[in-house]
Amino acid sequence: MAKSKRLIFELSKEYEFEGKKIKEIDYSKVDNFTAIDFTELTKTHRERAPEEASTPFLSTKTAGFALCVLQKATELPFEFFDMLSMKDYMRATDMVTAFLLS
């Protein structure tokens, strides 16, 4: 079995969340996600952003879906990602989308 890659996203600044200082997020767990995880993620995405998830083919390429993937992979709550700067949010979600489509 191949060893999973370490997937790290460097934030543009350090964030403080729930008493922890966070400068990077490790989303390596996404490399081991299965079809079952995909099904769970699409359900979470539909619950969080029903208007964005209304077109199944396109919904998996949205920032909202990528956010659901990041949340599951990092085990950080959505509230952490909600406080990111727009630049960090967009770069992080774009990076996850690019990884999933590669």
Secondary structure, 3 states (H helix, E strand, C coil): CCCCCCCEEEEEEEEEECCEEEEEEECHHHHHCCHHHHHHHHHHHHHHCCCHHHCHHHHCCCHHHHHHHHHHHHCCCHHHHHCCCHHHHHHHHHHHHHHHHC
